[in-house]
Amino acid sequence: MSKNILEQIAEAPSIALERGLEKTEELEKELISKKPVRAAEAYWRKLGPGLTTGAADDDPSGIATYSQTGAKYGFQLLWLAPLTFPLMAVIQEMCARIGMVTGRGLARNIKLYYPRWAIMSVASILFFANTFNLGADLGIMAKAAQLFIPKVSFFLLVAFFTLASLLLQIFTAYARYARYLKYLALVLFSYVISALCISLDWREVLGHTVMPSLTFSKDQIFLICGILGTTISPYLFFWQSSQEVEEEILRGNKTVKERRRNTTREEIKRMRVDVWSGMFVSNLAMFFIIVACAGALYKNGITDIVSADQAALALRPFAGDLAYYLFALGILGVGLLSVPVLAGSASYALAESFGWKTGLYRKLKDARAFYGVIIISMILGFLSNFIGIDPIKFLIYAAVFNGITAGPLLFFIVRLSSKKEVMGKFKSSRLATAIGWLTVIIMLIAGGATVISMLI
């Protein structure tokens, strides 16, 4: 008995060592298995205003425009998705950089460095364009909701979405509200899945993605301007820069001086990841919306699509119930995200132009004028659905109008972001500036061609 005890005592160190090694190996395996998860978590934490801005770009009016593109021209204009990605990413990064480095929103910066009439004109135009746009978006969301609950009246659904959006913007703390918007952005992947439900010739899809093709018809010029206007949209510029300011305030940088002083290269890098990720997701959704409508509708002779909910209904016989419900769900999710962005961006622009207190982080009693603009915009948007205005025509014309007005506004953005006296060491690089000016030229040409085609 004593011998067994002595043997156990002698073998104890080696047994402990073996068990220790086993535990170490288990720990290493556990850490390795968690690495992708932790990397994904770290990446997700970097995402914020850029992701929500990119997702808001695919609002119901954008979905309607992209659906019409696929249904009317098939895969022909698919190349616009990869073309617009770097253009809008560079512009949105400029807007974000302006907000972070100067500590002020875009409208406030334009007011400081350019004549007052410039920002007042832009802000006024933005307010009316955004109001009609969000009104049409509310209407399309109600129609999409009726695909799930057909017995509920259109009026009640529009009222519900209007009220829900207002309450979230006014009474939800900014940190929580920004988190809601961030998660809503994930609904864009429903369009990817809906397109994958369709039998497609991916060789044809790839060919039209890399090879530009145009017919130069009046209708196509009009539609291309609408695509550019709904992709590189003025309301996104103001929202992006102001949200970066809000994020800095959330980190404790309350004053303009603090925000200017505390901007670091690390924060600029984080912002770049966020913005480019958001724009990629936005254009990915645009790509697959066009693909889905081209593959299911154009191929079957259904070319007259004028709204996003109509596109969802038309997809059902050819793509099945899953594609139908995912497409409709995407309209609702992105609508809930984009409507407050449309109302908020107009409010940021007007409030900064007049020198009012701004910010979703403020309470209603502390920024009555700022929230007043949001409330008025939402009420007018709600009423536009019941006064005989054709929402589809307004959607299309709003997109084209955005395309026409974006060019002049982009001039201010590129100039501000490349000025050393404004941006200091964080001014845009030569490459970014060159891409910015290229975007200005493209938007001016598209807007000019559209105006000429309308007059002829």
C-alpha positions as CSV (number, residue, x, y, z in Angstrom):
1,M,0.0,0.0,0.0
2,S,2.8,2.4,0.9
3,K,4.6,1.5,-2.4
4,N,1.5,2.5,-4.4
5,I,1.3,5.8,-2.5
6,L,5.0,6.4,-3.2
7,E,4.6,5.7,-6.9
8,Q,1.7,8.1,-7.1
9,I,3.7,10.8,-5.4
10,A,6.6,10.2,-7.8
11,E,4.3,10.3,-10.9
12,A,2.3,13.3,-9.7
13,P,4.5,16.0,-11.3
14,S,4.4,14.4,-14.8
15,I,0.6,13.8,-14.5
16,A,0.2,17.5,-13.5
17,L,2.3,18.5,-16.4
18,E,0.4,16.4,-18.9
19,R,-2.9,17.8,-17.6
20,G,-1.5,21.3,-17.8
21,L,-0.4,20.8,-21.4
22,E,-3.9,19.4,-22.2
23,K,-5.5,22.5,-20.7
24,T,-3.1,24.7,-22.5
25,E,-3.9,23.0,-25.8
26,E,-7.6,23.3,-25.1
27,L,-7.2,27.0,-24.3
28,E,-5.2,27.6,-27.5
29,K,-7.9,25.8,-29.5
30,E,-10.6,27.9,-27.8
31,L,-8.7,31.1,-28.6
32,I,-8.1,30.2,-32.2
33,S,-11.8,29.3,-32.6
34,K,-12.8,32.7,-31.1
35,K,-10.3,34.7,-33.3
36,P,-12.7,35.2,-36.3
37,V,-15.6,36.1,-33.9
38,R,-13.4,38.7,-32.0
39,A,-12.2,40.1,-35.3
40,A,-15.8,40.4,-36.5
41,E,-16.8,42.1,-33.2
42,A,-14.0,44.6,-33.5
43,Y,-15.0,45.3,-37.1
44,W,-18.6,45.8,-36.1
45,R,-17.6,48.2,-33.4
46,K,-15.9,50.4,-36.0
47,L,-19.1,50.7,-38.0
48,G,-21.4,53.6,-37.3
49,P,-22.5,56.7,-39.2
50,G,-20.9,55.4,-42.4
51,L,-22.9,52.2,-42.4
52,T,-26.2,53.9,-41.6
53,T,-25.7,56.6,-44.2
54,G,-24.9,54.0,-46.8
55,A,-28.0,51.9,-45.9
56,A,-30.2,55.0,-46.0
57,D,-29.0,55.6,-49.5
58,D,-31.1,52.6,-50.6
59,D,-34.4,54.2,-49.4
60,P,-37.7,53.1,-51.0
61,S,-37.2,55.7,-53.8
62,G,-33.8,54.3,-54.5
63,I,-35.2,50.8,-54.5
64,A,-37.9,51.9,-57.0
65,T,-35.3,53.5,-59.3
66,Y,-33.1,50.4,-59.2
67,S,-36.1,48.1,-59.7
68,Q,-37.2,50.2,-62.8
69,T,-33.6,50.0,-64.1
70,G,-33.5,46.2,-64.0
71,A,-37.0,45.7,-65.3
72,K,-36.7,48.2,-68.2
73,Y,-33.1,47.6,-69.3
74,G,-32.2,44.2,-67.9
75,F,-28.5,43.9,-67.0
76,Q,-27.4,46.8,-69.3
77,L,-26.9,49.4,-66.7
78,L,-25.4,47.1,-64.0
79,W,-22.0,48.7,-64.5
80,L,-23.2,51.8,-62.7
81,A,-23.1,49.9,-59.3
82,P,-19.2,49.4,-59.3
83,L,-18.7,52.8,-61.0
84,T,-20.6,54.8,-58.3
85,F,-19.0,52.9,-55.4
86,P,-15.6,54.7,-55.3
87,L,-17.2,58.0,-56.3
88,M,-19.8,58.0,-53.4
89,A,-17.3,56.5,-50.9
90,V,-14.7,59.3,-51.6
91,I,-17.4,62.0,-51.3
92,Q,-18.9,60.6,-48.1
93,E,-15.4,60.3,-46.6
94,M,-14.8,64.0,-47.5
95,C,-18.1,64.9,-45.7
96,A,-17.2,62.8,-42.7
97,R,-13.7,64.2,-42.6
98,I,-15.0,67.8,-42.7
99,G,-17.3,67.0,-39.7
100,M,-14.6,65.4,-37.7
101,V,-11.8,67.8,-38.3
102,T,-13.7,71.1,-38.1
103,G,-16.0,69.9,-35.4
104,R,-19.0,71.4,-37.3
105,G,-21.5,70.1,-39.8
106,L,-21.3,70.6,-43.5
107,A,-23.9,73.5,-43.7
108,R,-22.1,75.4,-41.0
109,N,-18.8,75.1,-42.9
110,I,-20.3,76.3,-46.2
111,K,-21.8,79.2,-44.3
112,L,-18.4,80.1,-42.8
113,Y,-16.4,80.0,-46.0
114,Y,-18.9,80.9,-48.8
115,P,-21.6,83.5,-49.3
116,R,-24.7,83.1,-47.2
117,W,-27.0,82.7,-50.2
118,A,-25.2,79.6,-51.2
119,I,-26.1,77.6,-48.1
120,M,-29.5,79.1,-47.8
121,S,-30.4,78.1,-51.3
122,V,-29.0,74.6,-50.8
123,A,-30.8,74.1,-47.5
124,S,-34.1,75.3,-48.8
125,I,-34.0,73.1,-51.8
126,L,-32.9,70.1,-49.7
127,F,-35.8,70.6,-47.3
128,F,-38.5,70.5,-50.1
129,A,-36.8,67.7,-52.0
130,N,-36.4,65.6,-48.8
131,T,-40.0,66.3,-47.7
132,F,-41.5,65.0,-50.9
133,N,-39.0,62.1,-50.9
134,L,-39.8,61.0,-47.4
135,G,-43.6,61.4,-48.1
136,A,-43.3,59.0,-51.1
137,D,-41.1,56.7,-48.9
138,L,-43.8,56.6,-46.2
139,G,-46.4,55.7,-48.9
140,I,-44.3,52.9,-50.3
141,M,-43.6,51.6,-46.8
142,A,-47.4,51.5,-46.2
143,K,-47.9,49.6,-49.5
144,A,-45.1,47.2,-48.6
145,A,-46.7,46.6,-45.2
146,Q,-50.0,45.8,-46.9
147,L,-48.3,42.9,-48.6
148,F,-48.0,41.3,-45.1
149,I,-51.2,42.7,-43.6
150,P,-53.6,43.6,-46.5
151,K,-56.6,44.3,-44.3
152,V,-55.0,47.3,-42.5
153,S,-55.8,50.6,-44.2
154,F,-53.3,52.7,-46.1
155,F,-54.0,55.7,-44.0
156,L,-53.4,53.9,-40.7
157,L,-50.1,52.5,-41.9
158,V,-48.8,55.8,-43.2
159,A,-49.8,57.4,-39.9
160,F,-48.1,54.6,-37.9
161,F,-44.8,54.9,-39.7
162,T,-44.9,58.7,-39.5
163,L,-45.6,58.7,-35.8
164,A,-43.1,55.9,-35.0
165,S,-40.3,57.7,-36.8
166,L,-41.0,61.0,-35.1
167,L,-41.1,59.4,-31.6
168,L,-37.8,57.6,-32.2
169,Q,-36.1,60.7,-33.4
170,I,-37.4,63.0,-30.6
171,F,-37.6,60.8,-27.5
172,T,-34.9,58.2,-28.0
173,A,-31.4,58.8,-26.6
174,Y,-29.0,59.3,-29.5
175,A,-26.7,56.4,-28.5
176,R,-29.6,54.0,-28.5
177,Y,-31.1,55.5,-31.6
178,A,-27.8,55.2,-33.5
179,R,-27.6,51.6,-32.5
180,Y,-31.1,50.9,-33.8
181,L,-30.2,52.5,-37.2
182,K,-27.0,50.4,-37.3
183,Y,-28.8,47.1,-36.9
184,L,-31.5,48.2,-39.4
185,A,-28.8,48.5,-42.1
186,L,-28.4,44.7,-42.0
187,V,-31.8,44.4,-43.7
188,L,-30.1,45.3,-47.0
189,F,-28.8,41.8,-47.3
190,S,-32.4,40.6,-47.9
191,Y,-31.9,41.9,-51.5
192,V,-28.8,39.7,-51.9
193,I,-30.7,36.6,-50.8
194,S,-33.8,37.5,-52.9
195,A,-31.6,37.8,-56.0
196,L,-29.9,34.4,-55.3
197,C,-33.4,32.8,-55.3
198,I,-33.6,33.4,-59.0
199,S,-32.0,31.3,-61.7
200,L,-29.5,33.6,-63.4
201,D,-26.8,33.5,-66.1
202,W,-23.9,34.8,-64.0
203,R,-21.6,35.0,-67.0
204,E,-24.0,37.6,-68.5
205,V,-24.3,39.4,-65.2
206,L,-20.5,39.6,-64.9
207,G,-20.2,40.8,-68.5
208,H,-22.6,43.8,-68.0
209,T,-20.9,44.6,-64.6
210,V,-17.5,45.2,-66.2
211,M,-18.5,46.4,-69.7
212,P,-20.4,49.8,-69.8
213,S,-23.2,50.0,-72.3
214,L,-25.6,52.9,-73.2
215,T,-28.3,53.6,-75.8
216,F,-28.3,57.4,-75.3
217,S,-32.1,57.5,-75.4
218,K,-34.0,60.2,-73.6
219,D,-35.5,57.8,-71.2
220,Q,-32.2,56.2,-70.4
221,I,-30.4,59.5,-69.8
222,F,-33.3,60.5,-67.5
223,L,-33.0,57.2,-65.6
224,I,-29.2,57.4,-65.3
225,C,-29.5,60.9,-63.8
226,G,-32.0,59.5,-61.4
227,I,-29.7,56.6,-60.4
228,L,-26.8,59.0,-59.8
229,G,-29.1,61.3,-57.9
230,T,-30.4,58.6,-55.6
231,T,-26.9,57.1,-55.1
232,I,-24.8,60.2,-54.7
233,S,-27.6,62.2,-52.9
234,P,-27.2,65.6,-51.3
235,Y,-29.1,64.6,-48.1
236,L,-26.4,62.0,-47.4
237,F,-23.7,64.7,-47.4
238,F,-25.3,66.7,-44.6
239,W,-26.3,63.6,-42.6
240,Q,-22.8,62.1,-42.7
241,S,-20.9,65.2,-41.5
242,S,-23.4,66.0,-38.8
243,Q,-23.4,62.4,-37.5
244,E,-19.6,62.4,-37.2
245,V,-20.0,65.5,-35.0
246,E,-22.7,63.8,-32.9
247,E,-20.4,60.8,-32.4
248,E,-17.6,63.1,-31.2
249,I,-20.0,64.7,-28.7
250,L,-21.0,61.2,-27.6
251,R,-17.3,60.6,-26.8
252,G,-17.2,63.7,-24.6
253,N,-15.9,66.3,-27.0
254,K,-18.7,68.9,-26.3
255,T,-17.2,72.0,-27.9
256,V,-15.9,72.8,-31.4
257,K,-12.4,73.4,-30.0
258,E,-12.4,70.0,-28.2
259,R,-13.5,68.2,-31.4
260,R,-10.9,70.0,-33.5
261,R,-8.1,69.4,-31.0
262,N,-8.9,65.7,-30.3
263,T,-9.2,64.4,-33.8
264,T,-6.5,61.8,-34.4
265,R,-5.2,59.8,-37.4
266,E,-6.6,56.6,-35.7
267,E,-10.1,58.1,-35.7
268,I,-9.7,59.1,-39.3
269,K,-8.7,55.5,-40.1
270,R,-11.7,54.2,-38.2
271,M,-14.0,56.6,-40.0
272,R,-12.6,55.5,-43.4
273,V,-13.3,51.8,-42.6
274,D,-16.9,52.8,-41.6
275,V,-17.6,54.9,-44.6
276,W,-16.2,52.6,-47.2
277,S,-18.0,49.6,-45.6
278,G,-21.3,51.5,-45.6
279,M,-20.9,52.6,-49.3
280,F,-20.0,49.0,-50.3
281,V,-23.1,47.6,-48.6
282,S,-25.2,50.3,-50.3
283,N,-23.9,49.5,-53.7
284,L,-24.0,45.8,-53.1
285,A,-27.8,46.1,-52.4
286,M,-28.2,48.3,-55.5
287,F,-26.4,45.7,-57.6
288,F,-28.6,42.8,-56.5
289,I,-31.8,44.8,-56.7
290,I,-31.0,45.5,-60.4
291,V,-30.0,41.8,-60.9
292,A,-33.2,40.5,-59.3
293,C,-35.5,42.7,-61.4
294,A,-33.5,42.1,-64.6
295,G,-33.4,38.3,-64.0
296,A,-37.0,37.8,-63.0
297,L,-38.9,40.7,-64.6
298,Y,-37.1,41.9,-67.7
299,K,-36.4,38.3,-68.8
300,N,-40.2,37.6,-68.6
301,G,-41.3,40.8,-70.4
302,I,-42.4,42.8,-67.4
303,T,-40.7,46.2,-68.0
304,D,-43.2,48.7,-66.6
305,I,-42.2,48.9,-62.9
306,V,-42.9,52.2,-61.2
307,S,-42.7,51.4,-57.4
308,A,-40.8,49.2,-55.0
309,D,-43.8,47.3,-53.7
310,Q,-44.9,46.6,-57.3
311,A,-41.5,45.1,-58.0
312,A,-41.9,42.8,-55.0
313,L,-45.3,41.6,-56.3
314,A,-44.0,41.1,-59.8
315,L,-41.1,39.0,-58.5
316,R,-43.3,36.5,-56.7
317,P,-44.4,34.3,-59.7
318,F,-40.9,34.0,-61.0
319,A,-38.7,34.1,-57.9
320,G,-41.0,32.5,-55.3
321,D,-42.4,33.5,-51.9
322,L,-39.0,33.8,-50.2
323,A,-37.8,36.5,-52.7
324,Y,-41.1,38.2,-52.5
325,Y,-41.2,38.5,-48.7
326,L,-37.5,39.4,-48.5
327,F,-37.9,42.2,-51.0
328,A,-40.9,43.6,-49.2
329,L,-39.1,43.3,-45.8
330,G,-36.2,45.2,-47.3
331,I,-38.5,48.1,-48.2
332,L,-39.9,48.3,-44.7
333,G,-36.5,48.0,-43.0
334,V,-34.6,50.5,-45.1
335,G,-37.7,52.8,-45.1
336,L,-37.5,52.9,-41.3
337,L,-33.9,53.8,-41.6
338,S,-34.0,56.3,-44.4
339,V,-37.1,58.4,-43.4
340,P,-35.4,59.8,-40.3
341,V,-32.2,60.4,-42.3
342,L,-34.2,62.5,-44.9
343,A,-35.9,64.5,-42.2
344,G,-32.8,64.9,-40.0
345,S,-30.5,65.9,-42.8
346,A,-32.8,68.7,-43.9
347,S,-33.1,69.9,-40.3
348,Y,-29.3,69.8,-39.8
349,A,-28.8,71.9,-43.0
350,L,-31.5,74.5,-42.0
351,A,-30.5,74.7,-38.3
352,E,-26.8,75.2,-39.1
353,S,-27.7,77.8,-41.7
354,F,-29.7,79.9,-39.3
355,G,-27.3,79.2,-36.3
356,W,-29.9,77.2,-34.3
357,K,-29.0,74.6,-31.7
358,T,-28.7,71.2,-33.5
359,G,-28.3,67.6,-32.6
360,L,-30.3,64.5,-32.0
361,Y,-28.4,64.2,-28.7
362,R,-30.3,67.2,-27.4
363,K,-33.7,67.0,-25.8
364,L,-36.7,68.6,-27.5
365,K,-36.8,71.5,-25.1
366,D,-33.2,72.4,-25.8
367,A,-33.4,72.4,-29.6
368,R,-37.0,73.3,-30.5
369,A,-36.3,74.8,-33.9
370,F,-34.2,71.8,-34.9
371,Y,-36.9,69.3,-34.0
372,G,-39.5,71.7,-35.3
373,V,-38.1,71.3,-38.8
374,I,-38.1,67.5,-38.5
375,I,-41.8,67.6,-37.3
376,I,-42.9,69.9,-40.1
377,S,-41.1,67.9,-42.7
378,M,-42.7,64.6,-41.4
379,I,-46.2,66.2,-41.3
380,L,-45.9,67.5,-44.8
381,G,-44.6,64.2,-46.0
382,F,-47.5,62.4,-44.4
383,L,-50.1,64.8,-46.0
384,S,-48.5,64.5,-49.5
385,N,-49.9,61.0,-49.6
386,F,-53.5,62.3,-49.4
387,I,-53.7,65.4,-51.5
388,G,-53.7,63.9,-55.0
389,I,-49.9,64.0,-55.6
390,D,-48.6,61.1,-57.6
391,P,-45.9,59.7,-55.2
392,I,-44.1,57.7,-57.9
393,K,-43.7,60.7,-60.2
394,F,-42.3,62.7,-57.3
395,L,-39.9,59.9,-56.4
396,I,-38.5,59.8,-59.9
397,Y,-38.4,63.6,-60.2
398,A,-36.9,63.9,-56.7
399,A,-34.1,61.5,-57.7
400,V,-33.4,63.4,-60.9
401,F,-33.6,66.7,-59.0
402,N,-31.0,65.4,-56.6
403,G,-28.8,64.4,-59.6
404,I,-29.1,68.0,-61.0
405,T,-28.4,69.8,-57.6
406,A,-25.6,67.4,-56.4
407,G,-23.0,68.8,-58.8
408,P,-22.9,72.4,-57.5
409,L,-23.0,71.2,-53.9
410,L,-20.2,68.7,-54.5
411,F,-18.1,71.7,-55.6
412,F,-18.2,73.1,-52.1
413,I,-17.4,69.7,-50.5
414,V,-14.3,69.0,-52.7
415,R,-13.0,72.6,-52.1
416,L,-13.5,72.5,-48.4
417,S,-12.0,69.0,-47.9
418,S,-8.9,69.9,-49.9
419,K,-8.2,73.3,-48.3
420,K,-5.3,73.3,-45.8
421,E,-6.6,76.4,-43.9
422,V,-9.9,74.4,-43.2
423,M,-8.6,70.9,-42.8
424,G,-5.0,71.3,-41.8
425,K,-2.9,68.1,-41.9
426,F,-6.1,66.1,-42.5
427,K,-7.0,67.6,-45.9
428,S,-7.9,65.2,-48.7
429,S,-5.1,63.5,-50.7
430,R,-4.5,64.4,-54.3
431,L,-6.0,61.2,-55.4
432,A,-9.2,61.7,-53.4
433,T,-9.4,65.3,-54.6
434,A,-9.0,64.1,-58.2
435,I,-11.8,61.5,-57.7
436,G,-13.9,64.3,-56.1
437,W,-13.6,66.6,-59.1
438,L,-14.3,63.7,-61.4
439,T,-17.5,63.1,-59.5
440,V,-18.4,66.8,-59.8
441,I,-17.9,66.6,-63.6
442,I,-20.0,63.4,-64.0
443,M,-22.9,64.8,-61.9
444,L,-22.8,68.1,-63.8
445,I,-22.8,66.3,-67.2
446,A,-25.6,63.9,-66.1
447,G,-27.7,66.8,-64.8
448,G,-27.0,69.0,-67.8
449,A,-27.9,66.2,-70.3
450,T,-31.1,65.5,-68.4
451,V,-32.2,69.2,-68.5
452,I,-31.4,69.3,-72.2
453,S,-33.3,66.1,-72.9
454,M,-36.3,67.5,-71.1
455,L,-36.3,70.7,-73.1
456,I,-35.9,69.0,-76.5
